[in-house]
Amino acid sequence: MTGNPGARSRGPAGAGDTVRGVDRLLGDCSLEGLRRRRSWKWTEYPPDVLPAWVAEMDFDLAEPIKDAVREAITAGDCGYPHPLGFGEVYATFAARRYGWAPDPRRVYAAPDVMTGIAEVLQEVTPYGSGVVINPPVYPPFFFRLRQAGREVVEAPLARDASGRFQLDPGALDAALARDDVAAYLLCSPHNPTGRVWSRDDLNTVADICGRRGAVLIVDEIHAPLALPGARHIPFLSVDLDGGLARRTFTFTSASKGWNIPGLKCGLAVVGADEAAAALERRWEALLPSHLGVLATEAAFADCEPWLDAVCSQLDENRMLLAKLLAQHLPSVGYLPPEASFLAWLDCRPLAAAADGAGAVDPAASFLDRARVAVSSGTGFGEQGRGFVRLNMGTSPDLLQEIVRRMGGAVAA
């Protein structure tokens, strides 16, 4: 289930229009209120900068999440976590949202997705072995793997005739064929391109990893934010042979879907006893925040109306962004994402126009000249050079101002 049938209909703004507010469940995203936040997004840059970089939305929290945290603090309940019922709550949500019900006994809490991934890699792969990733991809895939003592091996995404990013089975198979490669880390849905992989895509991945004997780790942190027209397919819902099932680990979280990364709780889900045993051997390194566990349970159990409102708003925002870019930055390439609140913008024409060679980082230019902070594409791998990632998880008004500033800086 995606979208919010009860949300108000709001058309995108044209030149000179005033964009209306967000759904009442999401708050008003007032700039005055947002600037009172002390999160990294709102404190990294001076007050004249509009932040559209780190993956953190501007919407207010869902009330059941607030209630869960308030009640725990009021009761002095801030001890060590014990995720009683955690697996049952997630399994019920997954059945309702994805049509897939994992075994609750094989759902584990973790501090966050990347910590879980790093711990599993250290448990089940040799030190110094290679891990395949698909750049352009989430920057921690590069540095957290290296911190864990693993080599990054790239199987870059391909692009089809329309410019949409695709998995490249040939590149993946060649990378996994290397003797020193032990694992594949798949981002599904993909950050930063916003792709939601099809069942055929996942079957292809399963076939290659099965033949090559690779450990498979799947980051599904953006799964709750599949937007209308797309459907997230949990990797563990795909038919896996016994060998691959024993060495497949999936990770997800409520942190992106419900905007609670600061509460520090992720989930690991496995489909076989051998994978479960590997997680249990790392249990002491995988302790989440107690408040994060409580907030996560509230999110999955009681906050789907809020999630529906977010998906509806992001659906509107991704279409609004297309119109705003056409108006203010017509040379920038953009394909609306199928999931989440991150837009991957091809700014190479701007860089080439600026210095004739494309060496200028557009993110640095937007910060300096427009006072807008976006993520530089270079952090996502060499394939991201000349791109930026823009966070559109905000109100239409603020999104309009962000793109207006960016366009003004280019035109100046």
N, C-alpha and C positions, 0 to 999 in steps of 0.2 A: 504494500500500500504506500503510495507516495502522493504528495500534493495535499491540499486542504480545501475540500469542496466548499467549506463555509467561509473561506477568506474573501475579503472584499476584492472586487475587480478594479484594477488600477492600470490604466494605459501608460506606456512609456512617454516620457516628456519629449517634446520637440523644442525647437529654439524658443527661448523665452518662457517656457512653461514652468510652473512650480510643481515639483513632484510631491505627491501626497505621502503620508507617513506609513509606517510599517504596521503589521497586524498587532492588535492590542496585546496579545500574549508576549510579544517580543520587545515591548517598551518603545520609547520614542527615539532612541539613539541620539539624544541631544548632545551636541559637541561640548557644552558646558559640563554635563554629567560625565561624559566619557573622559574628559581631561582630569577628573578627580580620581580615576582609576590609577593604581600603582603597578599594574602589570607591565611587562617588558614592552609590549606594543605601544603603550601610552607614555612611557618614560624614557625610551631610548633616544628620542629626538627632541629638539626644542619645541615650545608650544606653537610656533608658526608653521610647523610641519604637520601635514595630514598623513597619518600612518596607514599604509595599505600593504603591509609587507608580511609579518609573521602570521601563521595560520591560527588566528584567534578572532572570533566574530565579535561584533559590537552589541549584539542583542542582550536583553536582560535574561537572567536565568529563569528557568521554569520554577514555579512556586513549590511543587513537591520536593525539588532538590533543595531549595532554600529551607523548607520545613525540616527535612531530614538532618541537615547540618546544624540548624538552630537547636533542634531537640537534643541532639547529641551533646552539643556544647552546654546547653542549659542543665543537662543531667550529669555533667562532668565526665561524659563518655568519650574520652580521647585517649584510650589505651591502645594496646597492640591489636591489629586486625584479626578477626576470625570470621571469614566469609561464609557464615551459615546461610544456606539457601541461595548463595550467589549463583551457582550453576543452574538451579531451577528457574530463577528469575530470567537469566539470559536465554535459556533454552525455550522458555515460553515466548519471549520476545522474538527470537529467531524463527520460531514456527509461525508466528503471526505475521512477521514482516517479510520473511524470505521463503516461507513454505518449507523450512528445514528445521528439524529438531535434533540438536546434538545431545549426546548422553550427558546429563548434568554432572555426573561423576568425573567427566573428562573436561570440565571447564575449570580453569585455575585463575586466580587473581595474580596480578603482577604490578610492579610499580608504574610501568608504562610500557608501551609497545617496543621501543628501541632497546630498553634494558632487557626485556624478555628475549628479544632476538639475539642480543649479544651473549646472554647467558646460555641460551640453547646452543649457539654456535660453539662456544667454548666447551660445552658438554659433549657434543656429538660429532665434532669435526677436528682433525689434527691441527695443532698449532702451525701457522704458516701456510695452510692450505688456501686454495682460491675459493671465492664466493662470487657467483655471477650476478650482476645487476643489469638493469635496462635503462641507461641514461638517454635523455635527460631525466633525472630522478631525484627524489628527496635528498638534500645534502647530507643528513646524517648517515645515509647508506654508505657514503664514502668514508667519513671520518670515524664512525663508530665501529665499522668493520676493521679498520686499521688499528684502532685502539684495542680491539679484541685480539690482535695478532693474526688477522687474516688478510690475504691479498685480494684486492678488488679486481675482478675480471669483468670486462664490459662486453655486453651483447646489445648494442644500441638499438633503440626502436627504429623502425622504418616508417616511411610516410607513403600513403597511397596517393592516387591521382588528385584527390581533393585536398591533399595536405594533411589529412588526419593521421595521427600517429597510430602505429600498429606494432604488435609483437612481430619479431623476425625469427621464425622457426629455424631457418638455416643458421643464422648467427648464434642462436641459443644452443642448438645442437653442437655446433663447432666449439663453442666455449666449454660446454659440459664434457666434451670429448677429451679435453686436456687431462693428463695424468695427475696434475697437481690440484685439480678442481674437485671440491667435495660437496658443494651446496649451491643452490639457486635461491635468491631472495627476490620474490615477486611482489610488486606493489599493485594492489587490486581493491578498489579503484586506484587508478594511477595518479600520482602527484609528481609533476605539476600539470600534466596534460588534461586531466579530468576524464580520461577514458574509463569506461566500464567494460571489462572484458566479457566476451560472449562465452556461452557454454562450449562452443567449438574451440575457442581460444584456450580455455582451461583444459579441455580434453587433449589438445595438442601438447600443452605443457606437461600434463600427466604422462603422456606417452613418451616424451623425450626424457623426462626425469626418471621414469621407470626403466627405460632401456639403458640409461647411463648410470644408474645406481646412485643418483644424487640425493642428498638431503634436500627437502623442499620446505622453505619457510615463506609464508604468505602474510604480508602486512595488509589487513583489511580495515584499517582505522577509519577510513572515509566511507565505509559501507553504509552506515545509516543515512547518508546524504545522497544516495542515488536519486536523481531528479526525474520528473515526469518524462516518459519516453524511454527510460533505461531501467533495467532491473539488475541489481547486484545478485550474483550467484556465489554463495559461499563455496570455497574450494573443496571443503570436506563433504559437500553435497554431490560432488562429481564421483562417478564410479572409479575407485582406485584399486589396483591390484594389492595383494596383501603386503608385498615388500614395500611399496611406496607408502601405503597407509601407515606402516610402522615408522617411517622416517619423515612424516609430514607434520608440520606445526603451523597453526594459524594464530594470528594475533589481531585483536581488535580492541576497542575502547569506546566509552561514552564521551571521551574528551573532545573529539571534534564535533560529533553530532549534537551534543548538548552544551558545548563551550565550557568545559570544566577541566582543562589540562592542568591547572594549578592544584587540583585536588589529588592528583597522582594515583591513578588506578587504571590498569589495563587488564585485558583478559587473554589467556592462552587457551586454545581449544585444540584437542587432538582426537584422533579416531581409533587409536590402538593402545594396548597396554604398554607396549615398549616405549612409545612416545610419552605416555603418562609417567612412566618410571623415570625417564630422563628429566622431566620437569620436577618431579618430586625430589630428585637428588640435588637440585639447585634451590630448594625451597627457601633457605635462609637468605639467599640473594634476591629473592623475588617477593619479599614482603611489601605489600602496597600500603598506602595511607588508610588508616581506619575510616577517616571521614570520606576519603575517596571511595571506599567500598560502599558505604552507606549512600552516598550521592549516586553512585553508579546503579545500585539496586533501585533507587527511586526513579532514575532516568528510564531504565528498561521496563519497570513495572507500571509507572504512572504518568509518563511524560510524552506519550506518542502524539497527543494533540499539539503540543508545543513543537515537536519535531515536524509534524505535518505543516505547521505554520511556517517554520523555517524553510522547508523544501519549497513551499509555494512562493515565499519571498525570494529565494535564490533563483527559482525559475524565472520570475519577473526580472530580477536583477541581471541575469545573464543575457536576456533579450534587450533590456535597456542598455546594457554595456555595448552591444553591437550597434545600436543606434547612435550612442554617444561617440563611439570611435569613428563611425562613418562621418559624423558631423565635425569632430575636432581633430581626429588623427586618422584620416582616410588611408594613409599608406601603411598603417600598422596591420599586420595579419592577426586574425582572431577567429577561432572556431569555438563556439560555446561549449563549455564542459558538460559532460553527461552526469557528473557527480561533483558535489562539494561546492565550495565558495571561492575557488582559486581559478584565476584566468591566466592562461599562458599566452603572452603577447609577443608576436614576432616584430621586433623593432629594428631589424637589420637594415631596412631601407632608410630609417632615420640616421643610423650610425654611418652608413655609407655616404649619405648626403652631407653629413657633418664633416668628415675628414677624407672622403674619397676612398677609404680602405676598410671601413667598418670596424675600426679598432676602438672607437669610443664606447664606453659602457653606458647604455641608455639609462640604467638605474641611477648612476651617479649624476647624469645630466638632469634627470627629473628631480632629484633631491636638491641639486644646486640651483636650478633655474625655476622650478615649479613649486618647490617646498612640499613635494610629495615623496614619501618613502615607499618604494616597491622593492621586491627582492630581485637581486641581480641574477640573471640566468647563468652566469659562470659558476655559481655555487652548485648547479645541478649537473655539472659535467661540461666538457668541452662542447658538447652538442647544444648547450644552452647559450653559448656566446651570442650576444646580440638580442637575446630575449629578455623579458622581465616577467615575473609572476606578480599579479595584482590580486589583492584580497578584496572581494566584492561582498563580503559578509557584513554589510552595513545597511543603512537606510538608503533609499533611492536618492534622497537629497544629497547626502554626503558622497555617494558614488558620482552623482552629477558634478559636484564641485571638484572631486579628484580628477576626473577626466577633463573638465574645463581647464583646470590649472595646467595639466600636462600638455593639452593642446596649445594653450597660450604660450607656454615656454618654447615649444617647437616653432610656433609662428613668429616669435619675437626676433 
